[in-house]
Structure formats: C-alpha cells, structure tokens
Amino acid sequence: MKKRPLVVVTRRLPDVIETRLRELFDTRLNLEDKPLSAEELSEAVKTADVLVPTITDEIDAGIIGQAGPNLKLIANFGNGVDNIDVSAAVAKGITVTNTPGVLTEDTADMTMALILAVARRLPEGTRVIPDGDWAGWSPTWMLGRRITGKRLGIVGMGRIGQALARRAKAFGLSIHYHNRRHVPPKIEAELEATYWESLDQMLARMDIVSVNCPHTPATYHLLSARRLKLMKPDAILVNTARGEIIDEGALTKLIEAGAIAGAGLDVFEEEPAVNPRLVRLAKQGKVVLLPHMGSATHEGRVAMGEKVIVNIRAFVDGHKPPDRVLPSML
C-alpha cells in the first residue's frame, strides 16, 4: 500500500475540510488555531511532505532553506501568496499553489459594503440608539453622501475589481480603473468602464477609490504619500486587498488634516496590529475599520479548502496542480 503523504496544516480550517484531509492524507492539524511560531514552522517544513499555510504564516527564504527533502508542495490556503517566497521555493524544487477565484464575490460584497458604510456613516448610526443618544429625526443630522452618480476608481481590475464594478454599476456609480493593461473590450463595454493608464490622473478625479490589486514588490505603497495627496478632499478610499499597498501613515495624516474625507479598511500594514491613530479616527466616525473580514464566509472558506485538497491530490497523483504559482506570475 502506498504511503500517504504527511500534510501539515498551520491553522484551523472548516471541520468538513479537516475531516476530508484526514481521510485522504496523513494530516497533522493545528487544533488550537494559534499561529505557528518561526520555530514551529521550521519544524513543520523539516518533516512535512506538504505544507498548508495561511496568509498569517511567513514562509520566507529562511524557513524554506530549512525544508527537509520530503517537502515538495506548499498548498497555500489563500488567494495571495505574498506570505511565501515563491522564488526560493521553486529554486528548492518546491511547488507552490494558491486558491484563486473562490473569494471573488465575497470580497466584492465586502468592498461594496465598506463604500456604503463610509459614505452613509453606518457605523456611527449603529451606535446612536444603543448609546441612548437619539433624540429623533432631524433634517440636518447624520448626513452622509449619495454614491449614485459618483465616480469609482478601481485600482486593479482583476476578478475582484470586475465583480466590484458590476455591483457599483448597479448602484449608479461611474466605473473607472487603473490596471497594468486594458481588460478585454467586451468586459470594458459591459461595465462602461474608463481605463486610466496613469494612476495619478485617475486618483485626482475620483470620488471613491477602491484598492483591489495583489500585494507584490511592485505594489508596495503603490498609493504613496505623494499619490494620496492627489485625491480630492471629499473623496473616500477603500482597501480590501492588502494593507501594504497603501502608505497607512500618510493616509492617517491626510484624514486627520481633512485632506481626504474618510476610508474603509479591512486590511492593515502591520496586521493584526492597527495604528492607534486609525482607531481614534474610527471612534470619531472618519474611518471604518474591519478585522480582515472580506473573504470571511462559510461558503468561501470551504471552497478554499476544497481547492487546497484538489491541488494536493493532483500533485500526489503526479499531475500538475491546477493552481500552481510561478515567480513569473507575480
């Protein structure tokens, strides 16, 4: 009987996924659901045939360098792979996979929710009645901003950016986007989207900006202090991609100064730590902060796990995994 590969999973996954992993492979689970330390990750890569990390696990060149000869696959539970040094893995003969596509609708939903939450001051409103501060309706109280007729600039027009554009179009927003290249003409026509080759020019003209591109070395602080200053004073910024794409300190200063109207953030530069000044702005109603909930649905997490299993089974059976990631793709 063929020996089953040892699969080491770094975090708790949905029960149905953990059960199926146990059925198919010799699986070591993390029942405490605490992030593994660097020492524990080192031990995992020394012993595993397959490692299943998540976005909170930093699988850098140092960790990969300690991998034992049996580790041949890192099947990431997540769409992004910025937590993995893919080049170092490939150089050591280790295949890397991810779970693309299954989080598109969930993340687009949350992005649209954040746009509405910031523009219409929803978190402030939800606190008023429980705090006993509501004296009744008033014509000039808790006024937000209408989004219909406004311009939405999408930074990164991949699957999530396009899904967001479809939702935003239904709300009457005018769709604009910046991307490395044009989307296909059919999609551009369907979305009635305007392409901006210059991110600077787009930022200066938008009422709402949404960040939906992956985090790579090229997109680190893509929205730099200089670029953020180009935004209109009454504009809002939403980020459901990765915190590192925005210069968070510069954004905080601009909102404090009234140079940007507000922001909705689901991701942060130093997760799980959040800048105390951002927290203060949230208490003042100027920003909406969520704890990385963009893809947090039961359906999404199970679908991610199913993709992990498909990638492992394909690899173990000697086939190329469907979601293989190469350095040239990043």
N, C-alpha and C positions, 0 to 999 in steps of 0.2 A: 504493500500500500504506500502511495506517495506521501511523503511527509508534508504536513500542512505548514505553510509559512507562518512565522511569528509576526503578527501585526500589533504594533504598539500605538495606542490611541492616547493623545495627550490630555483631552478634556472629556467631560460627559457629553454624550450625544443622545438624541432621542432614543427611547427604550427599544423601539422597533428596529432601529439601525444597529444598536449594540447587540441585540439578540441575533440578528442576521449575521453580523460579523463573527459572533461566537460560533454560529452554525457552520460557517464556511471556512474559517481560519482558526489558527491557534492565536487567540486575541487576548491582549493584556489591556484592561480598561483602567481609566482613572476614575474611581468611584467617588472620590472626594471633590472632584471638579475644581481643584485648585491648580493654577498654572504651575507647570513644572519649573523647577529651578534650573540654572545652567548646568549644575552637576547632574541633575536627574535627566535632562535632555542628552547630556553626554553619554550617560549610561544607556539610555534608550537607543541611540544610534549605534552604539557598540554591539548591541545584542539583537536588534530587530532585523527582520528581512524587509519589512515595510513599515514606514513611519507615517502616522496620520496626525499631523499637527493642525493647529488652527492659526488664525491671524495674530493671536497673542503670543505665539511661540517664535522666538527669534532664532531661526536656523541659519546662522551666518557661516562664513568660511571656516571659522574656528571650530564650530560644532561639527560641520561636515568633515573637516580634517580628522576628526576623531572617530569617524564612522568605521564600523567593522566591515570585513569583506562580504558579509551577507546582505548588507543594506543595499538594495538595488532600486527601491522605489520610495519616493516621498509623495504621498497622495494627500495633498492639502485639502482640508475641509474649509473651503472658502474660494471666492472668485479671484481675489487679488493674491499675488504671490510676492508682494514686496517684503514679506517676512522671511523669505527664503533667498539665499544667494544661489540663484539658478545656475549661473556660470560655474561656480565652484562645484555644485552638484554634478553638472554634466561632465565637467573635467574629471571627476572621480568615477564616472560611469554610472551615475545615479539618475534615473528618470524622475522628472517632476510632473505632477498633474494637478489640476485645479477643478473647480466646479462651476463653470460658466453657464450663464443663461437662466438658471433656475431662480435667481433673485431679482430678475429684471422688474417684474410687475410690483413686487413688494417694495423695492427701493423707490420706484417711481411714485407709488402711492404715498410713501412717507415724504418724499420731496414735495409733492403737491400739498400734502397736509401742512408741512412747515411753511410753505409760501402763504397759505391761508392763515395759519396761526400767527405769523408775524404781521401780515398786512391787516388782519382784523382783530388783533390783540386778544386772541383766545385765552392764553394762559392767565392774563390779568383778569379777564372776565370770569374765569372759573374760580378765582379766589374770592371774588367780591361777596357772594352770598354766604359761603361757609364762614368767612371772616365777619359777617354781620354788618358789612359796610354799605349795603344797598338801600338808598332812600327812595328808590323809584325811578321810573324812566325820565330822561331829560333830553331835550333836543341837541345839546352840545356836549354830552358826556360820553366818554369812551369811544370817541370817533376814530375809526381806523381808515384804511384806504381801499377803494374799489380796485379789483385787479382786472376786471373786464376792460379791454381797450388799451391795456398797458403792454409794454414791450418786455419780453422774456429773453434773456441771452443765456444760452446753454453752452457751457464750456465742456466739450467732449460729447460728440454726437454718436456714441455707440448704441448698444441695445437699450441701456437705461435712459440715455439722453433722448432717444427717439420715443420711448414709452412715455417719458415725461412730456414731450412735445405734443403727443396725441391727447393727453389729459388736459394740458394747458390750452390747447386749441379749443377744446370743448368749453372751457371757461372764458373764451373770448380774448385770450392773450395773443399777441402778435409774436410769432416764433422767429428768433434769430439764433445763429450758432457759430461757434468757432471750433474748428477741428483741424487735424493735420491735413485732411483732404475733404473735398466735397462728398456728401453722401450721394448714393445713386439718384439720378434725376427723377425717377419715379417717386421715391420717398420724399425728396425735396418738394416736388409738386403736391404730393398728398398733404404734406404738413404746411404748405405755403410758407416754407422757411427761407430766410435770407441768410446767405453764407457770408461770413466776415473772415477774410484771410488774416486781417490784423486784429489780434485780441484787444490791443489798446483802443482801437477805434470803436469796437463793439462795446467795450466796458463803459466808455464815455457817454453812450447813447441809451443805455438800458435802464428800465425802471426796476427790474428784478434780474438778478444774476444767479444761476444755479451751477454748481460745480459737480460734474458727472464724469470726469476723466479718471483714469487709473493713476496711482502714485508710482512714478518711476523716477530715476535720477533726473530726467528731463523736465518733470512736472513738479519737482520740489520747489515750493514757494513760487509756483507759476503766477499766483496772484500775490505779487510782492508789494512792498510798501508803495513803490512808485506806481504800480498799476492800480492798487486800491484807491489811491488819491485821484485817479481819473474818474471814478464813479460819481454819479450825481448825489448831492446831499440828501435827496429824498428817496434814494434807491435802497433796496434791501438785497442782502446776499444770503444764499442758502447753500449748505455743504452737506451732502450725504455720501461723499466719496471717501476721501482720506484727509485727516487734519493737516498733514504735512504739505498739502498743496497750497494752503493759504498761510501767509505770514500772520499768525494769530495775534502776535503782539501789536503789529501795525494796525490790524483790524480793530482791536480793542481800543487803541488810542483814537482812531478815527470816529468810532461810535461815541466814545466819551466826549469828543470835541464837537459832535453834531455834524461831522463831515459825511457820515453815512447814517441813514435813518435807523437801520437795525439789521439783525441777522438771525437766521435759524440754523443751528449747528447740531448735527448728530454725531460728529466726529471731531477729534481734537489732536493737537500736535503731540501731547505727552500723555496719551491715554494710559491708565484710567485717571491720571491727574488732570484737573481742569484749572485753568488760570483763575485765581480768586477774583480778579477784576472782571472777568466774564460772568462769574457767579453774581457779583454785585450788580452788573448791568441787567442780568436776568431778573433780579429782585426789583429793579427799577422799571421793568417792563420793556427794556430796549432790545433784548435778545431772548430767543427761545432756545433752551439747551435740552437735548435728549441724550440718553446714555447709550449711544450706538445701537439704536433700535430699528434701523432702516430695513434690515432683512429679517427681523425677528417675527416670523410667523411659523406656526406648526407645519404648514404645508411646505414652506421654504426650507426649513431645517431638515425635514425628512427627504425632500428632493435632493438637497446637498449630499446627505448621507448615501442615498441611492447612487448618485454619481461616483462617490468615493468607491463604493463597492464594485460598480461596473469597471472602473479604472483598475482596481486591484485584480479582479477576476481576469480581465483581458491580459494584463501583464503576466500574471501567474500562468496563464494558458499559453504564453508565448506569442501573444499578439501585441500590436502597438496600441496603447491605451487611447481612447477617443479624445481625451482632454489633456494630451501631452503639452507641456510648456517648454519652449526653447528660448535661449537668450536673444535670438534674433527677433522674437515676437514682442520683446519688452521695450 
